């Protein structure tokens, strides 16, 4: 009797150890995914992380698979979005304990985007082609994360592949196709380790096809233009004070005067002057009067219209046609969800600027320096389909940003990596002007041709070539990739039903 009790106790103990080990392994896989992306650039860890998760939830109940999926999400977002704490604590005026609590709640919520899909995966599949449905579920979950609750497509699996041999797939299917290929590589790798040698063939195809894909899908639309991107490195903590306004005015007007005479386009970052356009009008008029013939200037600025509505915008000086108003806003940064409930409760929720209104859909591009420019302000650059819509009618991509909120975290490097992928997806050069870095010039292959040092007051000059023509991704957007992922998920589901019916017939 005692030996039986001892056996039961040992079995329970072993089960608990296995459960804890599985959750820990899932956490580790999440951290490995962060390491695959900027600023670590260990892109090969992406498939490894997928393989660990796929193996880790094999044969589990849906509930346990969901738990380990949640642990993976905690590892990913806990390590990869740690900059949220910096934004809330260092610049949001929130005490460390509360800032930590808010960050943990943010991470715990985002982790559900893995918990629910992985639990669903274990419920719908048990077929020999489970590796297909797992990869499909992974990408469908990324797509859902892109638009649910306004969307947060940060740390998508495919983003890390900008420097890998898979990068040539990006102009064809974008970041979600890259995610699907990485996920398939991970699951097929597990099948290969199980001595299913057939898995080697699809892995080889996925990784060798990029060798024969076109290196460039677009062509020059004209002569290169010379740009100057100004990085003021203003202190975010005093930016919106009277002193901050004076500092910003002095820095950007002085740096503009100092630019060489052959500059075609000068760019100031997002909200470069911490005031509304109406208040900045005398300053802007003075700057415009000092611009040399043939030089154009674009700047991020806040606008207030006749109805008192506020916009985060890009406007131009000189012979510039058009303006752009930010369409995809940052929740809790530019507007406050549940304002009546949250306003006044925590300092972080008391925005330093009035609540911003999104700009309309389908805004035409800006024309400056004889170039048609598609725009994305800060957060918008992480939304692949929004940028593709801009690129369809543009020869050059521009993003202005205030990455000061990230502090000295990994956030600015992740943000830059996503901007690089947008350039590659659309075959467009991209110029990126930020308040304190990383300011950069990116070519149509997503390579950084010039960049400025972070946390320095400086100007970055270089040449960019306007491009014409459309990549397959620019034409179609992400829909083919996520529809393929959904199809793989459905295939796994249907095979599972077929297998269940066959088993039932065999039992009879």
C-alpha positions, -999 to 999 in steps of 0.1 A, spaced: 0 0 0 28 24 10 46 16 -23 15 25 -43 11 58 -24 48 66 -31 43 58 -68 13 81 -70 32 109 -51 61 105 -75 39 106 -105 22 138 -92 56 154 -84 69 145 -119 39 159 -135 43 192 -117 80 194 -126 72 187 -162 45 214 -162 68 239 -147 96 230 -171 72 233 -201 62 268 -190 98 278 -184 107 265 -219 79 286 -234 92 317 -216 127 310 -230 113 306 -265 96 341 -261 129 356 -251 147 339 -280 122 356 -304 131 390 -290 168 381 -295 160 373 -332 150 410 -338 168 443 -334 191 453 -318 204 417 -314 198 406 -350 200 368 -343 174 361 -370 181 324 -370 166 322 -335 132 328 -350 127 293 -364 143 278 -333 118 296 -310 89 283 -331 103 248 -330 106 249 -292 69 261 -289 56 235 -314 74 207 -297 65 220 -262 27 219 -268 26 186 -287 0 163 -274 -11 187 -246 -47 194 -237 -61 227 -251 -60 242 -217 -23 233 -211 -14 244 -246 -31 278 -239 -11 281 -207 22 275 -224 12 298 -252 5 325 -226 40 319 -211 55 323 -245 38 356 -249 49 367 -215 85 359 -224 82 376 -258 65 408 -247 81 409 -212 115 411 -229 107 427 -262 84 456 -250 102 464 -218 104 500 -231 67 504 -221 80 508 -185 104 535 -196 76 554 -213 53 552 -184 78 558 -156 105 580 -171 83 602 -192 47 595 -180 54 607 -145 42 574 -129 59 559 -98 80 528 -104 57 503 -86 26 514 -105 45 517 -138 57 481 -133 22 470 -126 8 487 -157 36 472 -178 29 437 -164 -8 441 -172 1 452 -207 23 421 -212 -2 397 -197 -29 410 -220 -8 408 -252 2 372 -242 -34 362 -247 -28 366 -285 -8 334 -282 -27 316 -254 -60 316 -272 -47 305 -307 -25 278 -293 -53 264 -272 -75 265 -303 -48 248 -323 -47 218 -299 -85 216 -300 -88 215 -338 -58 194 -348 -43 160 -342 -35 151 -378 -2 142 -394 -2 176 -410 -3 194 -376 28 214 -386 8 232 -413 -21 242 -390 3 253 -362 21 276 -386 -12 288 -400 -26 295 -365 6 314 -356 2 338 -385 -35 343 -382 -29 353 -346 -4 379 -357 -29 392 -382 -55 395 -355 -31 413 -333 -26 438 -361 -61 452 -360 -79 440 -328 -82 468 -302 -66 493 -327 -37 468 -333 -2 462 -321 19 445 -348 51 448 -328 76 419 -327 60 400 -356 80 369 -363 88 379 -399 102 413 -390 135 398 -377 142 383 -412 151 416 -429 188 406 -428 182 368 -434 183 348 -467 144 349 -465 143 387 -470 137 384 -507 102 370 -500 92 404 -484 84 422 -517 62 393 -526 41 387 -495 53 411 -468 59 405 -432 32 379 -428 46 357 -455 79 359 -438 63 350 -405 46 320 -422 79 308 -437 97 311 -404 69 293 -386 69 265 -412 106 262 -409 103 257 -372 76 231 -373 92 213 -402 125 213 -383 107 194 -355 93 169 -380 129 165 -393 142 157 -358 115 131 -356 132 114 -386 106 124 -411 131 131 -438 106 144 -463 105 176 -442 139 185 -456 125 192 -491 100 220 -482 126 236 -459 151 236 -488 125 251 -511 115 279 -487 151 289 -481 166 284 -516 139 301 -537 149 336 -526 182 330 -544 164 332 -578 139 359 -568 144 394 -583 167 417 -563 148 448 -573 111 451 -583 110 488 -589 130 513 -610 143 548 -605 117 575 -612 142 603 -616 175 616 -604 185 613 -567 175 641 -544 197 653 -516 180 653 -482 189 667 -447 172 651 -417 174 672 -386 176 656 -351 171 681 -324 176 658 -293 153 679 -271 146 669 -235 111 653 -236 105 663 -199 106 700 -207 96 699 -244 61 712 -239 72 740 -215 79 776 -225 116 768 -223 112 737 -244 94 757 -271 122 783 -272 149 756 -273 131 738 -302 127 770 -322 163 779 -318 176 745 -326 156 737 -357 158 772 -372 196 774 -366 202 739 -380 181 747 -411 201 778 -418 233 758 -416 224 733 -443 244 733 -475 229 752 -505 224 720 -526 199 704 -503 166 696 -520 146 685 -490 150 693 -453 129 673 -428 121 681 -392 108 652 -370 74 646 -355 60 676 -336 94 693 -340 80 726 -326 60 718 -295 31 741 -303 2 743 -327 7 754 -363 -12 786 -356 12 795 -328 42 785 -349 31 805 -379 55 834 -374 84 810 -369 75 790 -400 71 821 -421 105 833 -411 120 799 -419 103 798 -453 116 833 -462 151 820 -455 149 788 -476 172 789 -506 155 786 -540 149 749 -548 150 738 -512 118 724 -496 111 716 -459 87 692 -443 80 691 -406 58 673 -382 35 696 -363 2 696 -343 -27 713 -360 -60 727 -347 -88 732 -372 -117 757 -371 -139 732 -352 -112 729 -325 -102 694 -335 -65 684 -332 -43 665 -356 -8 651 -357 4 663 -391 32 668 -416 31 701 -435 55 717 -459 73 750 -465 85 762 -499 69 749 -530 53 719 -513 19 706 -523 -4 689 -498 -2 679 -462 -7 647 -442 -27 640 -410 -19 609 -390 -46 583 -394 -36 555 -370 -32 569 -335 -15 556 -304 -39 547 -277 -29 563 -243 -3 583 -262 -24 605 -285 -59 598 -273 -73 583 -241 -97 553 -244 -123 553 -216 -114 590 -210 -141 596 -184 -130 566 -164 -92 570 -166 -85 608 -168 -71 621 -135 -65 587 -120 -29 582 -130 -4 608 -142 5 587 -173 -31 590 -185 -30 628 -184 -18 635 -219 6 664 -224 -13 675 -255 -50 675 -263 -66 644 -276 -58 639 -312 -83 631 -340 -73 606 -367 -69 620 -402 -91 607 -431 -85 576 -451 -72 579 -486 -51 610 -481 -31 619 -512 7 620 -509 27 651 -505 47 665 -534 80 682 -525 114 685 -543 97 672 -575 90 639 -557 58 623 -546 61 613 -510 41 588 -490 39 595 -453 37 576 -420 40 593 -387 57 574 -359 35 544 -349 20 541 -384 52 527 -399 46 494 -381 14 488 -401 25 471 -433 -8 475 -452 -12 512 -444 23 519 -457 16 498 -488 -14 520 -496 8 551 -493 35 535 -515 11 528 -544 9 564 -553 44 575 -540 80 575 -552 95 579 -518 85 570 -482 89 594 -453 84 587 -416 88 613 -389 88 602 -352 95 612 -317 112 581 -302 123 600 -271 96 581 -252 116 549 -257 146 564 -237 177 543 -240 158 510 -244 157 486 -274 125 503 -287 140 527 -312 160 499 -328 129 477 -332 111 507 -346 139 513 -372 139 476 -382 102 477 -390 107 509 -411 135 490 -430 111 462 -438 85 487 -451 111 500 -475 119 464 -487 83 454 -490 75 483 -513 107 487 -532 109 524 -520 137 544 -504 126 556 -470 138 586 -450 133 586 -412 136 618 -392 134 614 -354 138 636 -324 167 618 -308 173 587 -331 175 565 -348 174 590 -378 183 571 -410 182 569 -448 171 535 -461 174 522 -497 147 501 -516 163 469 -504 158 479 -467 195 486 -462 206 516 -441 228 538 -462 233 565 -436 223 569 -399 228 595 -371 240 588 -337 213 586 -310 210 612 -283 229 639 -303 218 671 -319 228 666 -355 217 666 -391 220 636 -414 225 643 -451 225 619 -480 209 611 -514 178 591 -521 164 579 -554 127 582 -561 113 549 -573 85 538 -596 67 505 -602 49 483 -577 61 452 -559 36 423 -556 31 431 -520 24 468 -527 -3 457 -552 -21 432 -530 -11 440 -494 -10 413 -468 -43 395 -477 -27 367 -498 -4 358 -469 -29 357 -441 -55 339 -463 -28 312 -470 -23 310 -433 -60 307 -427 -62 280 -454 -34 260 -437 -54 262 -404 -86 250 -421 -67 221 -437 -55 210 -403 -90 213 -389 -106 193 -417 -80 165 -415 -86 162 -378 -123 158 -385 -116 132 -412 -92 113 -389 -117 113 -360 -144 99 -382 -120 72 -395 -110 63 -359 -147 60 -350 -154 37 -380 -124 15 -371 -137 11 -335 -171 0 -348 
